[in-house]
């Protein structure tokens, strides 16, 4: 087995082989790198090869051809074929909880909108999930099928986990959730997953952009903010939530703590709608023209993420202060 050394821009390094992705090798060495989907579709794990050679295991759909030509790769689907130097953020001494597979039961099911339900999962009293608000879990349903859902609450002493689920036409898990699921059903979950959690927010203008059920991890992070030390708090908090219709704004965001400004945005609003219309990133620019002190956490479709990042960085947001979690359509998953 040929081993290679991966050196990060922080100066830290780890070994990898031609059998493990760069991302997996980092985690085996207890070095946390950014990631989300682990399928090459989003760009959360994007990093740049400064020196050395790598090989893609599958297509890197989350990268443009221009990015590829400039040396950018997705660490979740790349192996190192030589020693490499990577330009990438690692989380230093931050502790990212280890994912585990656990049994759980459905505690409650509540319809939030015509095509959205809230599911609360109950874990054993001594078998809770240690997670950071913003992370997601994989639910292992009937037949072993897996789907990913963001945790929609901050950690609780009763070990309950809340997830928001939107119906997907023809989706196998949607069929289960919306037509078959019942309280006390036994399921399994694997998690936590992802690196979409709050960092570097002290004294910055914290901006959340969400579309659809992308509001779920935002809710979890906002619920957790009161527990942060005073010197870790942002200067301000703005939440911009986009949906198609007014009934898709399925819970009261303004009831969450510390929000300075909440801006709902509709793309298919009725004539009587008095609020913002269009895209969430455009609504942000109409309300906040100076983004130099901003830090954005965006959650939604990969198309929204890509457009928001390019639009906002062009408007002055420092690129290193754009964090995202892109939803990958279940039709693309096994």
N, C-alpha and C positions, 0 to 999 in steps of 0.2 A: 504494500500500500504506500503510495507516494504522499508524503506529508508536505504541507506548505505553511509558511508563516504569514499571518495577516496582521499588518501594523496599522493602527488607527491614527487619526489626526490628533487624538488626545495623548498619544505616546504609548498607549496600552497595546498589547499584542496577544495573539492566541494561535494555536495550531489548528489546521483543518486538513481534511483529506478529500480525495476525489469522489468519495461516497456521500459526503454530507454537504448541505448548502452552507454558505458562509454564515447565514443567520443562525442555523442550528448549531454550527460549530462554536459560534460565539456564546450561545446560551449554555452549551456543555462546559465552557470555560468560565461560566458565571459572569459573563459580560453581556449586558443588556443593550441591544440595538433596537432602533425603531422598527415596527412592523404592524401589519393589520391582517390582510386577507390570506397571506402565505400561498397565493395561487398565481402571482405575477400579474394580477389584474389592476390592483391599485398601485400607488406609488409611495406608500408610507415608508417602505424600507429602502428607498432610493439612496444610493451613495455613488461617489465617483472614484474610479480607479485612477490613481495618480501614477502608479508604476506597477508593472507585472501583467499577467494574463489571466483571464477567467473564461468560463464557458457556461452558456445558458443551458439549463436542463429542459426547459419548456419556453414557449414564446413569452416575451416580456410585453404584454399588452399595455401595461401601465406606463410605458415609456414612448415618447415620440421618436421619430427617426433622427431629429436634430439632437435630442438628448443622448441617444445612443452614440451618435458621431462625436459627441464631446466627452465620452468616457463614462456616462452614467449607466449604472446597472441596478437591478433589483436583487438584493442579497438573499431573498427567500428562495430564488430559483437559479442561483449562480453557484458554481464551484470554482475554487482557485486552482489553476493548473501550474502556477509558479508562485513564489513568494510575491505578495502584493502589498501596496500601500493604499489605504482607503481614506477618502475624505468623507467622514460621517460623524454624526453626533452619537456618543454613547452616554449612558446615564450615570457614569462614574460609580460612586458608592451607593446610589439609590437601589433599594431592594424591590425587585419586581417579583410578586408572589409566583410560586411555582404552580403550574397547572396540574390538576388532579381529576380523576374520574370518580364521580360520586352518585349515589342513588338519591332521588328526590321525588316528592309527590306534588301534584297540583293542589294548592291550597284554596285558590279561588280563580274564577274566570269572570271578567266583566267587559261588556261591550262599551268602548269609548267613542266609536264613530261607526258609520255603516260598514267600513272595511277594516277596522282596527279593534283589537281586543287587548285587554291587560290580563296577563297571567301572573299570578303570584305562586312561586314555588317554595315548598317547605322542605328543609333539610333536617336530618337528625339533630337532636339537641347538641351533640358533641361533634357534629360533622359539618360545620359551616364552611363556606368558601372565603378564604382570605383574598380580597381583591382591592384594587385601587379604583375609585370612581372614574368611569369613562371606559373601563375595560368591558369585554364581552365574554359570553360563554357559548359553547356549542351544546345544543340539546340533541341527545340521541333518542330518536323517536321509534315508532313501530317499524320493524324490519331493519333496524340499524341505521336508518337515514339520519344524517346530521344537518343541522342548520344553525347559523350563528345569530345571536341576539344580544344587543347591548343591555347591560344591567341598568335599570332605570331608577335605582335608589342608592343612597349612600349605605355603607355597612350598618347593619342593625343588630341589636343584641339578641333578637329572636330568630336570627338566621334566615329570614325570609328574603327572597330575591324577586324583584318585579321586572318583567319584560313586557315590551309593547310589540305586538305582532300585526303586521298588515297583510291582508289577504293577497295572494298572488294567483292570478288566473291559471288553473291547471296545476298548481303546486301541490305536491304530495303532502307536505307538512301542513299546508293551508287546509287541505281536505280534513286532516286530522284535527287541527286546532278549532276550526269553525263548524265542523259537523259531527265530530266524534268525541273530542276531549271532555272529560268529566272530572269533577273534584275527586281527589284521592287517587287518580291515575298514577301509576308508578313509571317514572322515566329515569334516564341517566343524563348527567351533564358532565362536560369536560371544560375546565377553566380554572382561573381566568386566563384570557387571551388578550393580546394587543398591548400597545404602548400609548394609547390615546388617553392620557391622564395629565392633570395640571402640573406644570413646571414652568419656571422662569417668569412667573406672573407678577412678582413683587413690584409695586409702584407703576405698573403698566396699565394701559386701558385695555381691559379684557373684553374681547368681542366673541360671542358665540354665534355661529351661523348654522342653522339646521333646516332641513327640509323633511317633511313627513315624519316618520318615526325616528328620524335622526335627532329629535328632541330628547329621546330617552337618555343617552349618556350625558347630555347637557343638564338634564334634571338631576342626575346622580351627582355631578360635579358641583352644581349649585347647592345642593343639600349638604355637601361636605365642607363647603367653604367656611362656615362659622367655626369649624374645629381647627382651622389654620391659625398659626401664630400671627400676631398683629403685624410683625415686620414682613410677613409673607403675603399679605393681602394686596390685591390690585388697587390701582388708583380709582378705577370705575369699572362697572360691569354693564355691558349692553347685550341683549339677546334679540336676535332677528330670526324669526321662525317663518318659513315659507310653506305654503300648501296650495292646493288647487282651489278649494271652496272653503267657505267660512266654517262649515261643520267639520272640516278636517283639522281645525285647530282645537284638538280634543281635550285639552285641560287648561287650567288657569295658570299660565306661566308667572303672572304678576304676584301670585301667592308665594313664590319661592323667595328665599332671603337675599337681601343686599343688591337687588337689581336696580341700576340707575335708570335704565331706559329699556323698554320692551317694544319691539316693532314687528307686528304681524304683517305678512306679505302674502297676497293671493295672486295666482297666475291666471285663474279663471273666475274672477270675482263677479258677483251679480252687480247690476247697475246701482243698487243702493249702497254698496260697499264704499265707505268713506276713507279707508286706510290705504296703505301702499299696495302697488300692483307691480308684477314683473318678477325680477330676479332678486334674491336676497343680497348679493354683493352690490348691485346697483342701488338698492335701498340704503345700504350702509353708506355708500358714498354721498347720497343725498343728505344724510344726517351727520356725517363725520368726514370732513374733507381732509383733515390732517391725520394721517395714519402713522406718523413717524414713531409715536410712543405706543402703538397698538400691538396687541398679540391676539391672533385669531385662532379659534378652535372651531373647525368646520366639520359637520357630519351630514352626509347625504349621499346622493348618487356620485359615481366617479365623474360624470359629466359636469355636475355642479362643482365638485371639488376642483377640477382642472380649470374651469372657467373662473371661479372665484379667486384662485391663487394667481392666475395670470393678470386678472383685472386689478386686484388689490396691490400686488407687488409693483405693477406699472404705475399705480397711484401713490406709491411711496411707502407701503408697508415693507419693513425689512423681511426678506425672504425666510430668514431663519426663525421668524416669529409667526409662521403659518403652520399650524398642526392640523392634521385631518384624519378622518376615519371614513373611508368610502364603503358604501354598501355594495356588495356584489350580488347580482341577480341570482336567485336560487336555480334558475334554469341552466346556469353554467356549471353547477356543482354536481358532484356525484352523489 
